[in-house]
Amino acid sequence: MSIEAKQLLIREIEGTLSDKLTADTLRTVMAEIETGMMEYTVDRDPTYWKQNAFDELLETFLEAKKIEGRSEKTVERYKYILGRLRDETGIPIDRMTVFTMRSWLSKEQARGIGDKTLEGYRCVFSSFFGWLHKEGLLPGNPCANLGPIKCRKQVKVPYSEIDIEILKEACDNSRDKAMISFLLSTGCRISEVCGLNRESVDLKNLECTVLGKGDKERTVFFDDVTAMLLNRYFSERKDNSPALFAGKGTDRMTPGGVRAKLKTIAQRAHVENVHPHRFRRTLATTLIDRGMDIQEVAALLGHEKLDTTLKYVYINKVNVKNAYKKYV
């Protein structure tokens, strides 16, 4: 029996005894139980799998992911997708098979869910059941033969300089202009921008510290134009909100509010495919095109793996052609 499986059972025992023993006595008893369990293998009653297993094993898995440093958003995504699999199939976790998951994915595909999203679901299933099997909580891994779903690779083109200027001209207030310039100049995620406060932004040194995924801090930078637009926006503000960007009638803009505002500006400017993440891709591409080392770009964007940064970069065919000419 794995350590995780024993901890699962120990947690049940502790919950039962917590109301019957003092804190000190409970700690002593649980320590003895944990020591004693090292010598025993405990098998579940067959009815356990149907009644409790999925919820408890899912909770154990999510706790492990939190300890590993997964973001709250990622953990919530795991919980949502796996919860749907549980509720919509109604099959006990020990009877889950590859056919169960293929059938569920097929139904999702039939109702119009894209291949990229389906592949994301498959990865969550594989992570969950693979982890359970590795930890000894399930006798087998039903995802072992659940192969990847091929997705059409779409070329994600960054904003052009003209796009950016048109978007700025379509803004009808100083906040929106500053926001677009800040997104482009820093390459911050939308959640990072919405979490920033005015006092975090150093207009003199053109930098600020953001809290990224996994509660990891990093320093990002912006240009003189962004500093000028921010300064103008701050001077016009009459609210007392500490937020870098305040919403209309709210103390702080939310990610949904930023997306909605960008959509409105895009419609006014007649620029297609405008969304916050495209600013990150545009910054990454611009920096690489101008000769910045990819490791430095990864650090700026808060990426742990260079492969992630490479996916952000649009390779301009003109640049490839010019580079080719240097070597032939």
PLY file of the C-alpha trace (Angstrom):
ply
format ascii 1.0
element vertex 328
property float x
property float y
property float z
element edge 327
property int vertex1
property int vertex2
end_header
0.00 0.00 0.00
1.41 3.41 -0.96
2.00 6.27 1.45
-0.83 8.23 -0.18
-3.29 5.34 0.24
-2.41 4.99 3.92
-2.77 8.72 4.44
-6.23 8.53 2.88
-7.30 5.92 5.43
-5.57 7.73 8.30
-7.49 10.88 7.45
-10.77 8.97 7.77
-9.77 7.61 11.19
-8.64 11.03 12.36
-11.95 12.57 11.32
-13.84 9.96 13.33
-11.74 10.44 16.46
-11.37 14.22 16.37
-14.57 14.88 18.33
-13.87 12.19 20.90
-10.28 12.93 21.95
-8.30 15.96 23.06
-5.85 17.45 20.58
-2.78 16.04 22.38
-4.31 12.59 22.79
-5.42 12.58 19.15
-1.91 13.39 17.96
-0.48 10.56 20.07
-3.07 8.03 18.87
-2.68 9.00 15.21
1.10 8.71 15.46
0.73 5.17 16.81
-1.78 4.24 14.12
0.46 5.61 11.37
3.43 3.67 12.72
1.39 0.48 12.99
0.01 0.80 9.48
3.48 0.61 8.00
3.29 -3.15 8.62
-0.15 -3.80 7.17
-1.96 -3.83 3.86
-5.54 -2.58 4.02
-8.13 -3.58 1.42
-11.29 -1.55 0.83
-14.76 -3.02 1.07
-16.10 -3.32 -2.52
-18.95 -0.91 -1.78
-16.40 1.78 -0.83
-15.45 2.41 -4.46
-19.03 3.15 -5.42
-19.82 5.39 -2.45
-16.75 7.44 -1.61
-13.66 6.68 -3.64
-13.87 9.12 -6.50
-14.39 12.18 -4.31
-11.71 11.24 -1.79
-9.14 10.19 -4.38
-9.82 13.34 -6.37
-9.29 15.45 -3.24
-6.02 13.62 -2.53
-4.87 14.21 -6.10
-5.73 17.92 -5.95
-3.87 18.31 -2.66
-0.81 16.73 -4.25
-1.00 19.12 -7.21
-1.19 22.10 -4.84
1.91 20.88 -3.01
3.68 20.53 -6.36
3.02 24.21 -7.02
0.13 24.08 -9.49
-1.80 27.34 -9.65
-5.24 27.66 -8.10
-6.71 28.08 -11.57
-5.10 24.83 -12.77
-6.32 22.90 -9.71
-9.85 24.22 -10.24
-9.66 23.11 -13.88
-8.66 19.59 -12.82
-11.55 19.52 -10.35
-14.09 20.72 -12.92
-13.10 18.30 -15.70
-12.76 15.25 -13.46
-15.99 16.16 -11.68
-17.79 16.15 -15.01
-16.35 12.73 -15.88
-17.58 11.40 -12.52
-21.06 12.90 -12.74
-21.78 12.25 -16.41
-20.56 8.64 -16.56
-21.76 7.52 -13.12
-19.17 4.73 -13.15
-17.22 3.83 -9.96
-13.59 4.82 -10.20
-12.27 1.24 -10.02
-14.40 0.32 -13.06
-13.29 3.23 -15.24
-11.82 1.97 -18.52
-10.27 3.50 -21.59
-13.58 2.83 -23.36
-15.44 4.90 -20.75
-13.25 7.91 -21.41
-13.25 7.48 -25.19
-17.05 7.36 -25.13
-17.22 10.52 -23.01
-14.75 12.36 -25.27
-16.71 11.20 -28.35
-19.92 12.71 -26.93
-18.08 15.97 -26.25
-16.81 15.98 -29.83
-20.33 15.33 -31.14
-21.63 18.43 -29.38
-19.02 20.60 -31.06
-16.09 20.67 -28.63
-12.82 21.28 -30.51
-9.93 18.84 -30.71
-7.62 21.13 -28.73
-10.06 21.23 -25.82
-10.58 17.45 -26.03
-6.82 16.92 -25.89
-6.76 19.09 -22.78
-9.40 16.83 -21.21
-7.38 13.74 -22.15
-4.26 15.18 -20.53
-6.20 15.79 -17.29
-7.52 12.20 -17.31
-4.04 10.84 -17.98
-2.53 12.93 -15.20
-5.17 11.86 -12.67
-5.36 8.13 -13.36
-1.63 7.84 -14.03
-0.93 9.45 -10.65
-3.39 7.16 -8.86
-1.79 4.08 -10.38
1.73 5.28 -9.63
0.79 5.92 -6.00
-0.79 2.50 -5.64
-4.32 3.85 -5.21
-5.64 2.02 -8.29
-4.55 -1.40 -9.54
-4.25 -0.21 -13.13
-4.15 2.90 -15.30
-7.19 3.05 -17.62
-5.55 5.88 -19.58
-2.50 3.83 -20.56
-3.90 3.26 -24.06
-5.73 6.57 -24.42
-3.63 8.11 -27.17
-3.24 11.85 -27.86
-5.81 13.65 -29.98
-4.29 15.30 -33.01
-4.99 19.01 -33.17
-4.68 21.26 -36.16
-1.81 23.65 -35.56
-2.93 27.21 -36.16
-0.43 29.94 -36.89
-0.97 32.59 -34.24
0.08 35.88 -35.77
1.06 38.73 -33.42
-0.35 42.24 -33.64
1.27 44.44 -36.24
2.50 47.91 -35.32
-0.43 49.30 -37.31
-2.88 47.14 -35.31
-1.55 48.57 -32.06
-1.80 52.17 -33.23
-5.33 51.66 -34.54
-6.38 50.08 -31.23
-4.93 52.98 -29.26
-6.69 55.51 -31.50
-9.98 53.67 -30.95
-9.72 54.16 -27.17
-11.96 56.90 -25.80
-10.22 57.35 -22.45
-6.74 57.43 -20.94
-7.21 54.22 -18.97
-7.78 52.06 -22.03
-4.80 53.53 -23.88
-2.56 52.94 -20.86
-3.90 49.41 -20.46
-3.17 48.43 -24.08
0.30 49.93 -23.89
1.00 48.17 -20.57
-0.17 44.77 -21.86
2.04 45.08 -24.92
5.09 46.51 -23.18
5.20 44.11 -20.21
3.75 40.92 -21.71
1.89 40.32 -18.44
-0.91 37.79 -18.13
-4.33 39.34 -17.72
-4.63 37.98 -14.16
-1.29 39.58 -13.28
-2.37 42.97 -14.62
-5.68 42.86 -12.76
-3.87 41.99 -9.53
-1.44 44.91 -9.70
-1.66 48.04 -7.57
-0.59 51.55 -8.46
2.10 51.55 -5.79
3.70 48.47 -7.39
4.54 50.38 -10.56
7.82 52.29 -10.59
7.32 54.98 -13.26
10.84 56.33 -12.70
12.69 53.06 -13.28
10.09 51.75 -15.74
9.46 48.44 -13.96
7.13 46.62 -11.61
6.91 43.32 -9.75
4.06 40.96 -10.61
2.79 37.81 -8.94
2.56 35.10 -11.57
1.53 31.45 -11.71
2.38 29.42 -8.66
2.67 32.63 -6.60
6.07 33.32 -8.18
7.22 36.94 -8.32
9.10 38.39 -11.26
10.06 41.84 -12.47
8.69 43.13 -15.76
9.59 46.30 -17.61
7.83 48.87 -19.76
8.82 51.68 -22.10
8.67 55.47 -21.81
5.43 55.71 -23.79
3.69 53.35 -21.37
5.01 55.35 -18.40
3.68 58.56 -19.96
0.23 57.02 -20.58
0.09 55.60 -17.05
1.09 58.94 -15.54
-1.64 60.70 -17.53
-4.21 58.11 -16.42
-3.19 58.42 -12.76
-3.45 62.22 -12.88
-7.02 62.00 -14.18
-8.25 59.44 -11.65
-10.55 60.59 -8.88
-11.11 57.23 -7.18
-9.33 55.92 -4.09
-8.81 52.40 -5.40
-5.27 51.01 -5.01
-5.70 49.01 -8.24
-3.55 49.82 -11.24
-6.65 49.80 -13.45
-10.00 50.58 -11.86
-13.24 49.47 -13.47
-16.35 51.46 -14.15
-18.20 51.36 -10.87
-15.75 48.85 -9.38
-12.51 49.22 -7.44
-10.55 46.93 -9.74
-10.87 45.69 -13.32
-11.42 41.94 -13.59
-10.09 39.66 -16.36
-13.62 39.45 -17.73
-13.90 43.22 -17.70
-10.61 43.62 -19.58
-11.67 41.09 -22.22
-15.02 42.83 -22.67
-13.36 46.24 -22.99
-10.82 44.95 -25.54
-13.67 43.42 -27.54
-15.46 46.78 -27.63
-12.28 48.60 -28.70
-11.58 45.97 -31.38
-15.07 46.35 -32.86
-14.61 50.10 -32.94
-11.16 49.76 -34.53
-12.13 46.94 -36.93
-9.19 44.82 -35.75
-9.83 41.08 -35.61
-8.82 38.54 -32.98
-8.11 40.99 -30.17
-7.55 39.36 -26.79
-5.13 39.87 -23.85
-2.89 36.86 -24.49
-2.06 38.04 -27.99
-0.13 40.95 -26.46
2.17 38.43 -24.73
2.79 36.65 -28.01
3.47 39.95 -29.73
6.06 40.98 -27.14
7.79 37.58 -27.29
7.99 37.70 -31.09
9.23 41.30 -31.12
11.99 40.62 -28.60
13.19 37.48 -30.39
13.15 39.30 -33.75
15.33 42.03 -32.26
17.91 39.56 -30.98
16.98 39.01 -27.33
18.09 35.63 -25.97
15.17 33.22 -25.66
16.09 32.38 -22.06
15.77 36.06 -21.16
12.42 36.23 -22.94
11.25 33.16 -20.99
12.27 34.81 -17.71
10.44 37.99 -18.66
7.24 36.10 -19.46
7.48 33.85 -16.40
7.97 30.59 -18.32
9.81 27.71 -16.66
10.30 25.82 -19.94
11.76 27.23 -23.13
9.37 25.07 -25.15
6.51 27.19 -23.82
8.22 30.39 -24.96
8.91 28.92 -28.40
5.19 28.26 -28.82
4.58 31.99 -28.28
6.96 33.11 -31.00
5.74 33.71 -34.55
8.51 32.97 -37.02
8.38 35.62 -39.71
9.13 34.06 -43.12
10.92 37.21 -44.22
13.34 36.87 -41.30
13.91 33.20 -42.14
14.62 34.10 -45.77
17.07 36.84 -44.79
18.85 34.53 -42.36
19.04 31.83 -45.03
20.72 34.22 -47.44
23.51 34.82 -44.94
24.56 31.19 -45.10
24.20 30.31 -48.79
0 1
1 2
2 3
3 4
4 5
5 6
6 7
7 8
8 9
9 10
10 11
11 12
12 13
13 14
14 15
15 16
16 17
17 18
18 19
19 20
20 21
21 22
22 23
23 24
24 25
25 26
26 27
27 28
28 29
29 30
30 31
31 32
32 33
33 34
34 35
35 36
36 37
37 38
38 39
39 40
40 41
41 42
42 43
43 44
44 45
45 46
46 47
47 48
48 49
49 50
50 51
51 52
52 53
53 54
54 55
55 56
56 57
57 58
58 59
59 60
60 61
61 62
62 63
63 64
64 65
65 66
66 67
67 68
68 69
69 70
70 71
71 72
72 73
73 74
74 75
75 76
76 77
77 78
78 79
79 80
80 81
81 82
82 83
83 84
84 85
85 86
86 87
87 88
88 89
89 90
90 91
91 92
92 93
93 94
94 95
95 96
96 97
97 98
98 99
99 100
100 101
101 102
102 103
103 104
104 105
105 106
106 107
107 108
108 109
109 110
110 111
111 112
112 113
113 114
114 115
115 116
116 117
117 118
118 119
119 120
120 121
121 122
122 123
123 124
124 125
125 126
126 127
127 128
128 129
129 130
130 131
131 132
132 133
133 134
134 135
135 136
136 137
137 138
138 139
139 140
140 141
141 142
142 143
143 144
144 145
145 146
146 147
147 148
148 149
149 150
150 151
151 152
152 153
153 154
154 155
155 156
156 157
157 158
158 159
159 160
160 161
161 162
162 163
163 164
164 165
165 166
166 167
167 168
168 169
169 170
170 171
171 172
172 173
173 174
174 175
175 176
176 177
177 178
178 179
179 180
180 181
181 182
182 183
183 184
184 185
185 186
186 187
187 188
188 189
189 190
190 191
191 192
192 193
193 194
194 195
195 196
196 197
197 198
198 199
199 200
200 201
201 202
202 203
203 204
204 205
205 206
206 207
207 208
208 209
209 210
210 211
211 212
212 213
213 214
214 215
215 216
216 217
217 218
218 219
219 220
220 221
221 222
222 223
223 224
224 225
225 226
226 227
227 228
228 229
229 230
230 231
231 232
232 233
233 234
234 235
235 236
236 237
237 238
238 239
239 240
240 241
241 242
242 243
243 244
244 245
245 246
246 247
247 248
248 249
249 250
250 251
251 252
252 253
253 254
254 255
255 256
256 257
257 258
258 259
259 260
260 261
261 262
262 263
263 264
264 265
265 266
266 267
267 268
268 269
269 270
270 271
271 272
272 273
273 274
274 275
275 276
276 277
277 278
278 279
279 280
280 281
281 282
282 283
283 284
284 285
285 286
286 287
287 288
288 289
289 290
290 291
291 292
292 293
293 294
294 295
295 296
296 297
297 298
298 299
299 300
300 301
301 302
302 303
303 304
304 305
305 306
306 307
307 308
308 309
309 310
310 311
311 312
312 313
313 314
314 315
315 316
316 317
317 318
318 319
319 320
320 321
321 322
322 323
323 324
324 325
325 326
326 327
